[in-house]
Amino acid sequence: METFGRHLVLEMWDCDREILNNAKRLREILRKAAEEAGATVIRVFCHEFNPKGVTGVALLAESHLTIHTWPEEGYAAADIFTCGQHTDPQLAVQYLISSLKAKDSTTFELKRGSMRTREVAQQSA
């Protein structure tokens, strides 16, 4: 095994502000994004902040998917961490961007548990 998992960090700008402030809708989006990636959803829950914003978590058999929204700015940040060869977190990224109607986005990918990362860290110590 080259890595234990893939961890994608996603930033989305100019999203639909109403969706970003709708906890019920975001729960549906998180569930579907996880399913699109081929992950097994254990539980999805969201917390709605007053006056605005939502934090949501999809607990997956393969790890997790999270989102934090700032509706007043049209901005959302998401993390998608999956383990196993049967998942593709890029599919979750594509679904989130489309569902939130983001006009701009950036994605960074980390290989979690990589032996190469461990070697670099040990050499730096």
Secondary structure, 3 states (H helix, E strand, C coil): CCCCEEEEEEEEECCCHHHHCCHHHHHHHHHHHHHHCCCCEEEEEEEECCCCCEEEEEEECCEEEEEEEEHHHCEEEEEEEEECCCCCHHHHHHHHHHHCCCCEEEEEEEEECCHHHHHHHHHHC
